[in-house]
Amino acid sequence: MDFHSLIKGFIAYMKLERSFSEHSIKAYSSDVWKLADFIKLKEWDFNVGQIEPEHIRNFINYLNELGLGAATQSRILSGVKAFYKYLVLEDIIVDDPTELIESPKLSRKIPDVMNVQEVWDFLSCFDLSTPHGRRNKAMFEVLYACGLRVSELIGLQISDLFFDVGFIRVIGKNDKQRLIPIGEEAVKHVKFYLDERRLMKNIKKGEEDIVFLNKRGRRLSRIMIFYIVKETAEKVGIQKNISPHTFRHSFATHLVEGGADLKAVQDMLGHESITTTEIYTHLDKEYLKDVIDTFHPRNEFRNNGLSS
């Protein structure tokens, strides 16, 4: 069978048996078409069942030569792998040539973070005599206190605030819920803001339970929060290129630097894998040196006067 017929069957499989979204179906089929075009370009005269792992590796090298990044290459390979799993499942081929092909290594960019003083300066600059100042103060206290994603912050509901036990509930990626401790300072400012929010008369239908609202009674947009961050950072004099997500990075980094258990930080951030959380171990060299000096057994002996 030719690629055109096989891809047509693959699309039907994704749609009818896997219930993939239109976006995913389009992306996966596009990935396989890239492989088909590559084979055509190489003028390899064989059918799909004759493709070997070496041909797939050549395809990945070709994507690299085109200047595509590791993340894009990995995504394309994922689509091709799904295609070959389908072919094996349908008994069209026996061996999957992509089975042992590893995805290109993704570079893990260390995110920008603010130091503790910069966070303090940012959180201290809001004018609490104005409604927006009280709201923004509460909003960023929560963002830093709990390490929320921006989407989690703007969707935070009053019914998810359990201040009596010191927790909030958030809905994260893939609608997964998690409970996060919240500090007294953040609680204080949220309560301060909510006292005034209760006086709003123009809250839109469906937004009654949303914590942070704009002056029109609707939840804030991601763009608006981004704008507030940029405006406030400029006012405070923070030179770093920060965004709302910087507060999440700073939350995690400051916890890890303070000695927090990485698994606990993973749970609070809502990371699926602890390897994602490990990026926050990019601690400064002095801190790492202090850890070695304090906790390494050989240094402990020396510090206790037990060295020979």
N, C-alpha and C positions, 0 to 999 in steps of 0.2 A: 504494500500500500504506500502511496505517496504522502508527503507531509501534509498536503492540503486536506486529504480525507481523514488523516489521523488527528489533525488539530480540530477538525469539525467534530469528530467523535469526542475529543477531549473537552471541548466547550460544552457539549451536551451532557457529559458526565459531571462537570463542575456545576452546571445549572440544575440538573434534575436530581442527581444523587447526593451532591455535596451542599447544595443550596448556597453556593458562593454568591457574593454580591456582584452586580454588574461591573463595578470597578475592579474587583479581584479577577474576574473572568477576563476582562480586557487586558489587564496587566500580565496575567499568566500566559495567555495566548500570544501576546506581543513578545514575550520572552522566548517562546518556542519558535516564533517566526524569525527571530534574530539568529537562532541556531540554524534554521533552514536556509536563511540567506547566506550565512557563513559557509555552509556546505556547498551551496551553489557557487559561491565565489571561488572556493578551492577546487571546483570542478571534480569533486569526488563522486565517482559513479558507483554508488552502492545504496542499498535500501536501509531503512532505519534500524533494522535488526543487526546490521553489520557494523554499527558505530561502536568503537572501543573507547575505553577511558582516556586513551591518549588523544583521541579526536576532541573529547570534551576539554581536556587540558589546553589543547591548541586554541579552542574557542575562547577560553578564559584569557589566554595570552593575547588573543586578538582584541578582546574588549579592553584589555589593559593598554595595548598599543593605540587604541582609539582615544585614550586619555580619560576613560571612565574611572571614577573613584572606586575604592574597595567596597563601599556600601552599595553602590549601584551594581557592581559586578556580583556581589552576594545576592542581591535581590533577583537579578536575572537568572543566576544559577538556581535559586529556589524554585523559580517557575519551571525551569528545565527539569529539575529533579522531580517535581510534581507530575510533569508530563510522562516521565519514564516509569514512575510508580504506577500511573494509570495504565501504561502499556503492559506492564508485568501483570497487573491485576486482571486485565482483559485477555491474558494469554496471547498477546500479540507478539511479545518477545519473552525470552526465558531469563536472560541476565540483564540487570540494570547497570549500564556503563557509568552512571553518576554516583553509584552507591558509596564508593570510597573516595570520591572527589571532595576535598575540603574547601570551604568557602575562603576567599581571600581574608587575610587578617585585617581587622578593622582597627585603625588607630583610635585610641581613647583620649580625646582632647580633654585636658584638665580645665574645668570651668573656672571662670573668674569668680572670686569671692571678695567680700568686704571683710576687713578685720573688725574686731569687736568695737573699737573706737568709732569706726565709720558707721557701723550699724547704730551705735548710741547717738551719734550726731544726726543721722537720718531720722531716727524715731523721736528725737527731741525738738525738731524744728517746726512741728505743726502748731498752728494757732488754735488752741482749744476754745477760744471765744467764738469761733464760727462753726456752723453745722458741718461744713465740709472738712474743716480741720479735725473735728472730733471723729467723724467717720473715717478719714484717712489714717488718723493715729491708730484707731482700733483695728483697721484693716491690716496695716503693716505690722502691728504688734502680733496679730494672729499669724500672718504669713511667716514671720521670723520665729515665733514661739512654737509653731507646729510643722514647719517645713512643707507647707502645702504647695501643690501645683496651682497655677493661676486659675485653671478651670474648676478646681476644687474650691478655691476661695470664692469665686463669683457664684458658685452653686450652693454655697453653704447655707443651711436652713436653720431657723430658730429652733425647730423641733429636734435638731441634731446637737444642740448645746446642752451638755450635762454638767453644768458648772458646780452642782452640789457634790459631785464626785471628782471634778477636775479633769473631765475628758470632753472631746468633741468627736462626732462621727462624721466621716467624709465618704463620698462616693468617688472612687478612683477609676483608673483605667479598667475597661471591660466590666464596668458597674460593680467592681469589688468594693465592699465596705471595710473600713478599718477604724478602730478607735485610737485616738492620739491624745496623750496628756497635754494639758494647756496650763501655762503658768499663771500665777496670781496677777501679774502686771497686765497681761493680755486680757484676762477675765475682767479686771477692773475697768479697762477702757472700752471693752465691748458693752458692758452693762451701762456705762456712761452714755455711750452712743445709742443703745437701744431705748433708754429712757426718753430720748428726744425723737427717735424714729417712731415711737408709738403715737406721737402727735401728728404724723403725716396724714393728710386727708386724701391724697391723690395716688395711693398705691394701686397699681394696675391689677386687674383680675389675674390670678395665677401666680402673682409675685408676693402674695401676702406673707409667705413663710420664709422668703429670701432675706438673709441678714443685711447685706450691704446693697443699698439702693441709690440711684441717682436722684436728682431733684425732681424728675418726672415720675418717680415711683416705680422705676424699672431696675432690674439688676444691672450692674455695671458690665461694660464690655471689656474684653482683653485689651483692646486698643486704648481705652480710657485709663486702665491701670498702668499700662506701659507709659502713657503720657505723664501720669502723675509721678512715676518713678523718675523719669528723665528730668522733669521740671524741678522736683525736690532735690535730686542729686546735684543739679546745677546750682541751686540755691545754697546748698550746704557746702559746695566746693569739692565734692568727690570727683576725682579726675578719671576714675575707671569707667569703662563702658558697661554700665550695669543695666539690668532689666528686672522685671518682677521675679524671674526664675533665679536671679542671683541670691535672693533671700533664702530660697530652698537650698542652694549650694552652701550658703554661709551657715545656715542652721546645721546641716550635716557635718560640715568641716569643723565647726566650733565644738560640736559634740565629740567627734572623733579625737580632736586635739585635746579635749578635756579628759579623755580616757574612757569614753562610752563604749560599750560592747557593740561590735559591728553588726551583730544579728539584731540587736534592739533598734539600731539606727535603720537597718533594712526594713524592719516591721513598720516603723513610724513613717518611712518614706513610701512604703507600698511597693517596693521593688520585688519583682518576681524572683530574680537571682541575686545572690549576695555579691557576685562578680560585678554587678552594676554599682553596688554600694562601695566596693573597694576603691573606686576612683577617688573617694574622699580621704584616702590615706596619703594624699599628696601633702604631707606635713612639712613645715619648714625644717631646715637642717639642724638648727639649734634645738628644736623640740626633740627630734630623733636622737640627737647626741645626748640630751638629758635623759631620755628613756634608757639608752644603752648604759650610761654612767650609773643610773639608779638601779636598774633591774637585772643587768647581765650578771650571771653568777661570778665570773672572774672579777668584775668591777666591784661587786658586793664584798668579796673577800678583801680587796684592796681598800675599799672605803671603811671597812671595819678593822683595819689594821692587821689583817691576817695574811697579807702577802709575804712571801719569803724575802 
